[in-house]
Amino acid sequence: MNSPMTRAVQIDQPGGPEQMRIVQVPVGEPGPGEVRIRHHAIGLNFIDVYQRSGLYPLPMPLRLGMEGAGVIEAVGEGVSHLRVGDRAAYASQPPGSYCDARVMPAMNVCRLPDAIAFEEGAAMMLKGLTAQYLLKHCKPVEGLQPGDFVLFHAAAGGVGLIACQWARALGLQLIGTAGSDEKCELARANGAAHVINYRTEDFAARVKAITGGKGVKVVYDSVGKDTWDASLDCLAPFGLMVTFGNASGPVPPFAPAVLAAKGSIYVTRQTLFSHITSRERTQAMADDLFAVVASGQVKIHVAQRYPLEQVQAAHRSLEARQTIGSTVLIP
Ligand SMILES: NC(=O)c1ccc[n+]([C@@H]2O[C@H](COP(=O)([O-])OP(=O)(O)OC[C@H]3O[C@@H](n4cnc5c(N)ncnc54)[C@H](OP(=O)(O)O)[C@@H]3O)[C@@H](O)[C@H]2O)c1
């Protein structure tokens, strides 16, 4: 039997957006624990840039993409939570979602509620599950209570806009940073209690002023190199520094004694993929995300759409800080 073919975005070596090209490959049949999904929309994420550029080294050739939504076409042995014809969405390893259809592990693939459109589903799984674990599981030792201040960088981005709304729903006072006044206003409109344009303002000084000199309980920092030092200055004693990305470049090595000098600070480097290592855990986090979206407390902003064949332009725009909210590729 001839396997159907699919378009897929592949790189043969790490580099710039020009390395990405569309290849035709067989889709294949799902083996045990796998499904075949036909995408209706594909999520674009900053991790795709790290994988493409080689910051996160992976074997070559490499098919990119960690997020998508579509319809289940075939189900392998032992998969009981999905049926042929189900609408589904996922954030999952291994990469390879930039394609029309793929065979992949079923563990992280979740049924998509009817009320959530494919584009939203494709835009919200990796980013929304990240906001979920950040706000619900990355807490200081004393926990987080309504009214507490947290600082969230890149607040108008894909993860950022979800986090702003979810933090508001939890009663937190999220201070959001963003790279333009327009982005700041968008973050504010989506629930940030305070906003700072970190291209024009000293964000550590503003955070101190906003919090009456006390500092925040948690900093959620995905910008990395450019914000690391000043972020530590924003924390209250025993505060938690959550570093979870490197949009401006990786954080350089630092001396632990710095953390003592800044007030016995806790530091953690988190990744979603430590949180979704089982079907049960993935589904529990996804159910929490689906509920907050279904309630209307969190809206998924799909602000940019590109046909799959324009994936190079989509990457250029994300890297140039020209996007807001989420971006999807349409196969
Ligand atoms: N560890 C995890 O589990 C995990 C999971 C998901 C995402 N992440 C991380 O979370 C961040 C957000 O991901 P996303 O996909 O939603 O992307 P995004 O926030 O939509 O885009 C990244 C944003 O970072 C800001 N930024 C600051 N300095 C930058 C620079 N030098 N170059 C490019 N961007 C810069 C830009 O916003 P401004 O113009 O407003 O500064 C840009 O829009 C990324 O760092 C990503 O790696 C981590």
The ligand as a Gaussian input file, in Angstrom:
#p B3LYP/6-31G(d) Opt

LIG

0 1
 N       10.553000      26.774000      28.943000
 C        9.323000      26.601000      28.502000
 O        8.615000      25.696000      28.952000
 C        8.788000      27.521000      27.458000
 C        7.593000      27.215000      26.811000
 C        7.072000      28.144000      25.911000
 C        7.763000      29.316000      25.641000
 N        8.941000      29.532000      26.269000
 C        9.672000      30.784000      26.040000
 O        8.782000      31.854000      26.292000
 C        9.097000      32.931000      25.428000
 C        7.845000      33.338000      24.704000
 O        7.550000      32.363000      23.710000
 P        6.543000      32.698000      22.547000
 O        6.650000      31.587000      21.576000
 O        5.236000      33.050000      23.141000
 O        7.199000      33.987000      21.871000
 P        6.709000      35.528000      21.934000
 O        6.621000      35.970000      23.350000
 O        5.506000      35.687000      21.105000
 O        7.927000      36.225000      21.237000
 C        9.100000      36.519000      21.948000
 C        9.101000      37.951000      22.479000
 O       10.264000      38.133000      23.267000
 C       10.553000      39.500000      23.294000
 N       11.980000      39.739000      23.107000
 C       12.760000      40.424000      23.953000
 N       14.008000      40.506000      23.480000
 C       14.008000      39.880000      22.285000
 C       15.016000      39.663000      21.299000
 N       16.269000      40.110000      21.455000
 N       14.680000      38.997000      20.177000
 C       13.438000      38.534000      20.008000
 N       12.435000      38.706000      20.914000
 C       12.717000      39.381000      22.048000
 C        9.736000      40.169000      22.187000
 O        8.683000      40.906000      22.805000
 P        8.935000      42.474000      23.136000
 O        9.141000      43.176000      21.828000
 O        7.699000      42.884000      23.825000
 O       10.148000      42.525000      23.995000
 C        9.172000      39.014000      21.416000
 O        7.924000      39.320000      20.825000
 C       10.250000      32.468000      24.548000
 O       11.463000      32.880000      25.115000
 C       10.123000      30.975000      24.623000
 O       11.325000      30.317000      24.372000
 C        9.465000      28.663000      27.156000

